[in-house]
């Protein structure tokens, strides 16, 4: 019987637990559900997975975390676009699509700017 690679399984299990927790909490407090949804769960898991991957140097870890920081900017744009769409009365599906379009455009712009400044893409 093959052994379980926990560094691959744990992120999935944590994600499932968070989704269940949010579904339960939304019945009691939308604020607590929102806080739970935005908790830094995947980021520490990603850092942990990278660090247990073997040959990760300090430089590699710093570069990875820099990329995570850059990745947060499009996520904020996603939320801003979704907020604007929700305030405009959009349904959930178009609201999410618009948020992802904003996310994708922002990510492409950031990657282009980073490549033009000589950074890593």
VMD Tcl script that builds the backbone (N, CA, C; Angstrom):
set m [mol new atoms 363]
animate dup $m
set s [atomselect $m all]
$s set {name element resname resid chain x y z} {
  {N N UNK 1 A 0.854 -1.179 0.000}
  {CA C UNK 1 A 0.000 0.000 0.000}
  {C C UNK 1 A 0.899 1.242 0.000}
  {N N UNK 2 A 0.659 2.175 -0.924}
  {CA C UNK 2 A 1.507 3.371 -0.967}
  {C C UNK 2 A 1.237 4.283 0.235}
  {N N UNK 3 A 2.269 5.014 0.633}
  {CA C UNK 3 A 2.114 5.924 1.765}
  {C C UNK 3 A 1.479 7.232 1.289}
  {N N UNK 4 A 0.839 7.906 2.210}
  {CA C UNK 4 A 0.164 9.172 1.914}
  {C C UNK 4 A 1.185 10.300 1.960}
  {N N UNK 5 A 1.207 11.133 0.932}
  {CA C UNK 5 A 2.065 12.313 0.908}
  {C C UNK 5 A 1.287 13.471 1.543}
  {N N UNK 6 A 1.483 13.640 2.855}
  {CA C UNK 6 A 0.695 14.602 3.609}
  {C C UNK 6 A 0.850 16.032 3.108}
  {N N UNK 7 A 2.031 16.412 2.585}
  {CA C UNK 7 A 2.197 17.778 2.106}
  {C C UNK 7 A 1.301 18.050 0.898}
  {N N UNK 8 A 0.834 17.012 0.226}
  {CA C UNK 8 A -0.107 17.181 -0.884}
  {C C UNK 8 A -1.552 17.082 -0.412}
  {N N UNK 9 A -1.797 16.294 0.602}
  {CA C UNK 9 A -3.159 16.046 1.072}
  {C C UNK 9 A -3.648 17.145 2.018}
  {N N UNK 10 A -2.773 17.644 2.894}
  {CA C UNK 10 A -3.195 18.620 3.902}
  {C C UNK 10 A -3.832 19.881 3.321}
  {N N UNK 11 A -3.290 20.487 2.266}
  {CA C UNK 11 A -3.958 21.681 1.732}
  {C C UNK 11 A -5.394 21.404 1.286}
  {N N UNK 12 A -5.622 20.250 0.695}
  {CA C UNK 12 A -6.969 19.897 0.257}
  {C C UNK 12 A -7.888 19.719 1.466}
  {N N UNK 13 A -7.396 19.016 2.487}
  {CA C UNK 13 A -8.205 18.813 3.692}
  {C C UNK 13 A -8.523 20.132 4.385}
  {N N UNK 14 A -7.515 21.005 4.512}
  {CA C UNK 14 A -7.759 22.308 5.128}
  {C C UNK 14 A -8.761 23.122 4.316}
  {N N UNK 15 A -8.657 23.082 3.004}
  {CA C UNK 15 A -9.590 23.829 2.162}
  {C C UNK 15 A -11.022 23.334 2.348}
  {N N UNK 16 A -11.186 22.021 2.406}
  {CA C UNK 16 A -12.518 21.447 2.630}
  {C C UNK 16 A -13.052 21.862 3.995}
  {N N UNK 17 A -12.212 21.797 5.015}
  {CA C UNK 17 A -12.637 22.205 6.360}
  {C C UNK 17 A -13.042 23.673 6.407}
  {N N UNK 18 A -12.293 24.527 5.720}
  {CA C UNK 18 A -12.617 25.954 5.711}
  {C C UNK 18 A -13.953 26.189 5.014}
  {N N UNK 19 A -14.189 25.512 3.907}
  {CA C UNK 19 A -15.470 25.668 3.196}
  {C C UNK 19 A -16.624 25.235 4.089}
  {N N UNK 20 A -16.470 24.117 4.779}
  {CA C UNK 20 A -17.510 23.648 5.700}
  {C C UNK 20 A -17.711 24.652 6.830}
  {N N UNK 21 A -16.606 25.149 7.384}
  {CA C UNK 21 A -16.689 26.113 8.478}
  {C C UNK 21 A -17.405 27.391 8.038}
  {N N UNK 22 A -17.101 27.880 6.852}
  {CA C UNK 22 A -17.760 29.086 6.343}
  {C C UNK 22 A -19.254 28.832 6.152}
  {N N UNK 23 A -19.603 27.665 5.613}
  {CA C UNK 23 A -21.015 27.328 5.418}
  {C C UNK 23 A -21.776 27.303 6.738}
  {N N UNK 24 A -21.123 26.835 7.789}
  {CA C UNK 24 A -21.768 26.809 9.110}
  {C C UNK 24 A -21.828 28.214 9.712}
  {N N UNK 25 A -20.702 28.940 9.651}
  {CA C UNK 25 A -20.625 30.256 10.289}
  {C C UNK 25 A -21.540 31.293 9.653}
  {N N UNK 26 A -21.809 31.168 8.352}
  {CA C UNK 26 A -22.639 32.168 7.682}
  {C C UNK 26 A -24.034 32.240 8.292}
  {N N UNK 27 A -24.485 31.143 8.927}
  {CA C UNK 27 A -25.792 31.130 9.582}
  {C C UNK 27 A -25.796 31.936 10.874}
  {N N UNK 28 A -24.617 32.160 11.448}
  {CA C UNK 28 A -24.510 32.861 12.715}
  {C C UNK 28 A -24.009 34.283 12.555}
  {N N UNK 29 A -23.042 34.476 11.688}
  {CA C UNK 29 A -22.461 35.804 11.513}
  {C C UNK 29 A -21.775 35.885 10.149}
  {N N UNK 30 A -22.273 36.781 9.314}
  {CA C UNK 30 A -21.639 36.989 8.005}
  {C C UNK 30 A -20.230 37.550 8.195}
  {N N UNK 31 A -20.031 38.359 9.228}
  {CA C UNK 31 A -18.716 38.942 9.484}
  {C C UNK 31 A -17.702 37.861 9.841}
  {N N UNK 32 A -18.070 36.967 10.736}
  {CA C UNK 32 A -17.154 35.894 11.121}
  {C C UNK 32 A -16.896 34.974 9.927}
  {N N UNK 33 A -17.928 34.715 9.123}
  {CA C UNK 33 A -17.745 33.892 7.927}
  {C C UNK 33 A -16.774 34.570 6.958}
  {N N UNK 34 A -16.891 35.887 6.792}
  {CA C UNK 34 A -15.993 36.629 5.897}
  {C C UNK 34 A -14.564 36.623 6.431}
  {N N UNK 35 A -14.416 36.793 7.734}
  {CA C UNK 35 A -13.077 36.753 8.338}
  {C C UNK 35 A -12.460 35.376 8.131}
  {N N UNK 36 A -13.246 34.329 8.327}
  {CA C UNK 36 A -12.759 32.962 8.118}
  {C C UNK 36 A -12.364 32.753 6.658}
  {N N UNK 37 A -13.160 33.278 5.734}
  {CA C UNK 37 A -12.877 33.115 4.305}
  {C C UNK 37 A -11.588 33.807 3.886}
  {N N UNK 38 A -11.228 34.876 4.589}
  {CA C UNK 38 A -10.034 35.631 4.206}
  {C C UNK 38 A -8.831 35.367 5.105}
  {N N UNK 39 A -8.955 34.410 6.000}
  {CA C UNK 39 A -7.813 34.060 6.856}
  {C C UNK 39 A -6.659 33.552 6.005}
  {N N UNK 40 A -5.433 33.847 6.401}
  {CA C UNK 40 A -4.292 33.308 5.652}
  {C C UNK 40 A -4.106 31.821 5.935}
  {N N UNK 41 A -4.809 31.008 5.156}
  {CA C UNK 41 A -4.715 29.562 5.320}
  {C C UNK 41 A -3.872 28.959 4.200}
  {N N UNK 42 A -4.201 29.283 2.969}
  {CA C UNK 42 A -3.458 28.712 1.846}
  {C C UNK 42 A -2.032 29.237 1.775}
  {N N UNK 43 A -1.820 30.485 2.173}
  {CA C UNK 43 A -0.464 31.057 2.115}
  {C C UNK 43 A 0.493 30.302 3.040}
  {N N UNK 44 A 0.169 30.113 4.313}
  {CA C UNK 44 A 1.088 29.336 5.161}
  {C C UNK 44 A 1.250 27.896 4.674}
  {N N UNK 45 A 0.174 27.309 4.152}
  {CA C UNK 45 A 0.288 25.950 3.628}
  {C C UNK 45 A 1.236 25.915 2.430}
  {N N UNK 46 A 1.137 26.892 1.553}
  {CA C UNK 46 A 2.027 26.948 0.388}
  {C C UNK 46 A 3.476 27.128 0.826}
  {N N UNK 47 A 3.696 27.986 1.808}
  {CA C UNK 47 A 5.059 28.191 2.327}
  {C C UNK 47 A 5.575 26.901 2.947}
  {N N UNK 48 A 4.728 26.227 3.701}
  {CA C UNK 48 A 5.120 24.975 4.326}
  {C C UNK 48 A 5.452 23.914 3.274}
  {N N UNK 49 A 4.603 23.793 2.244}
  {CA C UNK 49 A 4.846 22.813 1.183}
  {C C UNK 49 A 6.163 23.109 0.478}
  {N N UNK 50 A 6.413 24.380 0.196}
  {CA C UNK 50 A 7.667 24.759 -0.457}
  {C C UNK 50 A 8.864 24.400 0.430}
  {N N UNK 51 A 8.735 24.674 1.724}
  {CA C UNK 51 A 9.864 24.433 2.624}
  {C C UNK 51 A 10.144 22.959 2.829}
  {N N UNK 52 A 9.135 22.112 2.691}
  {CA C UNK 52 A 9.340 20.671 2.873}
  {C C UNK 52 A 9.682 19.979 1.560}
  {N N UNK 53 A 9.769 20.753 0.480}
  {CA C UNK 53 A 10.033 20.190 -0.832}
  {C C UNK 53 A 11.461 19.758 -1.059}
  {N N UNK 54 A 12.331 20.022 -0.127}
  {CA C UNK 54 A 13.702 19.545 -0.282}
  {C C UNK 54 A 14.710 20.667 -0.367}
  {N N UNK 55 A 15.043 21.060 -1.572}
  {CA C UNK 55 A 16.174 21.962 -1.774}
  {C C UNK 55 A 15.761 23.425 -1.888}
  {N N UNK 56 A 14.907 23.898 -1.008}
  {CA C UNK 56 A 14.505 25.298 -1.038}
  {C C UNK 56 A 15.482 26.128 -0.221}
  {N N UNK 57 A 16.094 27.093 -0.885}
  {CA C UNK 57 A 17.034 27.978 -0.205}
  {C C UNK 57 A 16.293 29.174 0.368}
  {N N UNK 58 A 17.001 29.952 1.159}
  {CA C UNK 58 A 16.410 31.178 1.701}
  {C C UNK 58 A 16.039 32.120 0.565}
  {N N UNK 59 A 16.896 32.217 -0.443}
  {CA C UNK 59 A 16.612 33.073 -1.603}
  {C C UNK 59 A 15.351 32.595 -2.311}
  {N N UNK 60 A 15.226 31.280 -2.482}
  {CA C UNK 60 A 14.030 30.723 -3.112}
  {C C UNK 60 A 12.777 31.018 -2.312}
  {N N UNK 61 A 12.888 30.924 -0.993}
  {CA C UNK 61 A 11.744 31.213 -0.126}
  {C C UNK 61 A 11.355 32.691 -0.229}
  {N N UNK 62 A 12.343 33.571 -0.220}
  {CA C UNK 62 A 12.075 35.006 -0.328}
  {C C UNK 62 A 11.404 35.314 -1.667}
  {N N UNK 63 A 11.906 34.720 -2.752}
  {CA C UNK 63 A 11.312 34.938 -4.068}
  {C C UNK 63 A 9.874 34.435 -4.116}
  {N N UNK 64 A 9.620 33.301 -3.506}
  {CA C UNK 64 A 8.267 32.753 -3.468}
  {C C UNK 64 A 7.325 33.689 -2.709}
  {N N UNK 65 A 7.770 34.173 -1.564}
  {CA C UNK 65 A 6.927 35.072 -0.767}
  {C C UNK 65 A 6.716 36.401 -1.491}
  {N N UNK 66 A 7.727 36.890 -2.207}
  {CA C UNK 66 A 7.544 38.097 -3.024}
  {C C UNK 66 A 6.454 37.864 -4.063}
  {N N UNK 67 A 6.453 36.694 -4.684}
  {CA C UNK 67 A 5.428 36.368 -5.669}
  {C C UNK 67 A 4.043 36.295 -5.025}
  {N N UNK 68 A 3.991 35.788 -3.794}
  {CA C UNK 68 A 2.711 35.760 -3.073}
  {C C UNK 68 A 2.191 37.178 -2.839}
  {N N UNK 69 A 3.087 38.082 -2.484}
  {CA C UNK 69 A 2.693 39.466 -2.244}
  {C C UNK 69 A 2.140 40.083 -3.532}
  {N N UNK 70 A 2.840 39.866 -4.641}
  {CA C UNK 70 A 2.368 40.369 -5.931}
  {C C UNK 70 A 0.998 39.764 -6.250}
  {N N UNK 71 A 0.816 38.486 -5.936}
  {CA C UNK 71 A -0.451 37.813 -6.204}
  {C C UNK 71 A -1.623 38.346 -5.400}
  {N N UNK 72 A -1.349 39.006 -4.288}
  {CA C UNK 72 A -2.439 39.568 -3.485}
  {C C UNK 72 A -3.082 40.784 -4.146}
  {N N UNK 73 A -2.307 41.530 -4.911}
  {CA C UNK 73 A -2.837 42.751 -5.538}
  {C C UNK 73 A -3.999 42.427 -6.469}
  {N N UNK 74 A -3.861 41.465 -7.401}
  {CA C UNK 74 A -5.012 41.114 -8.236}
  {C C UNK 74 A -6.198 40.573 -7.432}
  {N N UNK 75 A -5.912 39.926 -6.313}
  {CA C UNK 75 A -6.998 39.430 -5.471}
  {C C UNK 75 A -7.809 40.583 -4.891}
  {N N UNK 76 A -7.132 41.658 -4.482}
  {CA C UNK 76 A -7.845 42.846 -4.011}
  {C C UNK 76 A -8.677 43.447 -5.133}
  {N N UNK 77 A -8.126 43.462 -6.340}
  {CA C UNK 77 A -8.891 43.980 -7.483}
  {C C UNK 77 A -10.128 43.117 -7.720}
  {N N UNK 78 A -9.982 41.796 -7.605}
  {CA C UNK 78 A -11.135 40.901 -7.714}
  {C C UNK 78 A -12.235 41.334 -6.740}
  {N N UNK 79 A -11.849 41.557 -5.487}
  {CA C UNK 79 A -12.833 41.938 -4.466}
  {C C UNK 79 A -13.468 43.293 -4.760}
  {N N UNK 80 A -12.676 44.244 -5.219}
  {CA C UNK 80 A -13.204 45.574 -5.537}
  {C C UNK 80 A -14.204 45.486 -6.679}
  {N N UNK 81 A -13.855 44.752 -7.742}
  {CA C UNK 81 A -14.764 44.591 -8.878}
  {C C UNK 81 A -16.034 43.867 -8.431}
  {N N UNK 82 A -15.893 42.808 -7.654}
  {CA C UNK 82 A -17.066 42.075 -7.164}
  {C C UNK 82 A -17.939 42.974 -6.297}
  {N N UNK 83 A -17.329 43.796 -5.473}
  {CA C UNK 83 A -18.073 44.724 -4.622}
  {C C UNK 83 A -18.872 45.720 -5.468}
  {N N UNK 84 A -18.211 46.290 -6.467}
  {CA C UNK 84 A -18.881 47.257 -7.348}
  {C C UNK 84 A -20.034 46.587 -8.096}
  {N N UNK 85 A -19.793 45.377 -8.592}
  {CA C UNK 85 A -20.839 44.646 -9.312}
  {C C UNK 85 A -22.004 44.298 -8.387}
  {N N UNK 86 A -21.718 43.896 -7.164}
  {CA C UNK 86 A -22.778 43.573 -6.200}
  {C C UNK 86 A -23.602 44.813 -5.874}
  {N N UNK 87 A -22.921 45.936 -5.687}
  {CA C UNK 87 A -23.643 47.191 -5.409}
  {C C UNK 87 A -24.509 47.610 -6.588}
  {N N UNK 88 A -24.086 47.226 -7.809}
  {CA C UNK 88 A -24.860 47.549 -9.010}
  {C C UNK 88 A -26.019 46.570 -9.213}
  {N N UNK 89 A -26.111 45.547 -8.363}
  {CA C UNK 89 A -27.217 44.607 -8.431}
  {C C UNK 89 A -26.994 43.412 -9.335}
  {N N UNK 90 A -25.750 43.151 -9.712}
  {CA C UNK 90 A -25.457 42.011 -10.584}
  {C C UNK 90 A -25.734 40.697 -9.867}
  {N N UNK 91 A -26.076 39.675 -10.645}
  {CA C UNK 91 A -26.245 38.325 -10.110}
  {C C UNK 91 A -24.870 37.739 -9.791}
  {N N UNK 92 A -24.848 36.650 -9.059}
  {CA C UNK 92 A -23.593 36.081 -8.569}
  {C C UNK 92 A -22.655 35.640 -9.701}
  {N N UNK 93 A -23.170 34.921 -10.695}
  {CA C UNK 93 A -22.287 34.400 -11.756}
  {C C UNK 93 A -21.580 35.532 -12.516}
  {N N UNK 94 A -22.307 36.552 -13.035}
  {CA C UNK 94 A -21.595 37.628 -13.726}
  {C C UNK 94 A -20.680 38.422 -12.796}
  {N N UNK 95 A -21.063 38.548 -11.541}
  {CA C UNK 95 A -20.253 39.243 -10.553}
  {C C UNK 95 A -18.903 38.534 -10.392}
  {N N UNK 96 A -18.935 37.210 -10.285}
  {CA C UNK 96 A -17.701 36.440 -10.131}
  {C C UNK 96 A -16.866 36.495 -11.407}
  {N N UNK 97 A -17.526 36.379 -12.556}
  {CA C UNK 97 A -16.796 36.463 -13.830}
  {C C UNK 97 A -16.111 37.818 -13.951}
  {N N UNK 98 A -16.829 38.887 -13.634}
  {CA C UNK 98 A -16.233 40.230 -13.697}
  {C C UNK 98 A -15.052 40.343 -12.742}
  {N N UNK 99 A -15.198 39.776 -11.552}
  {CA C UNK 99 A -14.096 39.785 -10.596}
  {C C UNK 99 A -12.869 39.072 -11.144}
  {N N UNK 100 A -13.079 37.927 -11.780}
  {CA C UNK 100 A -11.948 37.194 -12.362}
  {C C UNK 100 A -11.336 37.928 -13.554}
  {N N UNK 101 A -12.158 38.625 -14.322}
  {CA C UNK 101 A -11.605 39.425 -15.419}
  {C C UNK 101 A -10.705 40.522 -14.849}
  {N N UNK 102 A -11.188 41.206 -13.804}
  {CA C UNK 102 A -10.361 42.226 -13.144}
  {C C UNK 102 A -9.094 41.642 -12.575}
  {N N UNK 103 A -9.212 40.459 -11.964}
  {CA C UNK 103 A -8.049 39.759 -11.412}
  {C C UNK 103 A -7.049 39.434 -12.502}
  {N N UNK 104 A -7.534 38.852 -13.603}
  {CA C UNK 104 A -6.650 38.437 -14.687}
  {C C UNK 104 A -5.953 39.594 -15.366}
  {N N UNK 105 A -6.702 40.662 -15.624}
  {CA C UNK 105 A -6.113 41.843 -16.259}
  {C C UNK 105 A -5.047 42.447 -15.350}
  {N N UNK 106 A -5.352 42.553 -14.076}
  {CA C UNK 106 A -4.390 43.113 -13.125}
  {C C UNK 106 A -3.138 42.240 -13.038}
  {N N UNK 107 A -3.329 40.930 -12.995}
  {CA C UNK 107 A -2.190 40.022 -12.934}
  {C C UNK 107 A -1.308 40.168 -14.173}
  {N N UNK 108 A -1.933 40.222 -15.350}
  {CA C UNK 108 A -1.156 40.391 -16.585}
  {C C UNK 108 A -0.382 41.706 -16.584}
  {N N UNK 109 A -1.017 42.773 -16.124}
  {CA C UNK 109 A -0.340 44.077 -16.053}
  {C C UNK 109 A 0.847 43.992 -15.109}
  {N N UNK 110 A 0.647 43.411 -13.939}
  {CA C UNK 110 A 1.739 43.302 -12.961}
  {C C UNK 110 A 2.890 42.449 -13.487}
  {N N UNK 111 A 2.572 41.337 -14.142}
  {CA C UNK 111 A 3.625 40.488 -14.695}
  {C C UNK 111 A 4.381 41.209 -15.808}
  {N N UNK 112 A 3.657 41.982 -16.632}
  {CA C UNK 112 A 4.308 42.748 -17.687}
  {C C UNK 112 A 5.233 43.809 -17.090}
  {N N UNK 113 A 4.730 44.558 -16.118}
  {CA C UNK 113 A 5.554 45.589 -15.473}
  {C C UNK 113 A 6.773 44.957 -14.822}
  {N N UNK 114 A 6.581 43.844 -14.139}
  {CA C UNK 114 A 7.682 43.149 -13.484}
  {C C UNK 114 A 8.727 42.713 -14.504}
  {N N UNK 115 A 8.288 42.195 -15.652}
  {CA C UNK 115 A 9.243 41.751 -16.669}
  {C C UNK 115 A 9.982 42.937 -17.284}
  {N N UNK 116 A 9.309 44.083 -17.407}
  {CA C UNK 116 A 9.949 45.265 -17.971}
  {C C UNK 116 A 10.970 45.877 -17.009}
  {N N UNK 117 A 10.754 45.666 -15.731}
  {CA C UNK 117 A 11.677 46.186 -14.729}
  {C C UNK 117 A 12.807 45.206 -14.430}
  {N N UNK 118 A 12.829 44.108 -15.168}
  {CA C UNK 118 A 13.907 43.137 -14.987}
  {C C UNK 118 A 13.662 42.150 -13.862}
  {N N UNK 119 A 12.433 42.096 -13.366}
  {CA C UNK 119 A 12.130 41.169 -12.277}
  {C C UNK 119 A 11.795 39.800 -12.803}
  {N N UNK 120 A 11.512 38.912 -11.893}
  {CA C UNK 120 A 11.122 37.554 -12.263}
  {C C UNK 120 A 9.656 37.548 -12.620}
  {N N UNK 121 A 9.309 36.740 -13.577}
  {CA C UNK 121 A 7.895 36.615 -13.971}
  {C C UNK 121 A 7.380 35.248 -13.596}
}
mol reanalyze $m
mol bondsrecalc $m
mol representation Tube
mol addrep $m
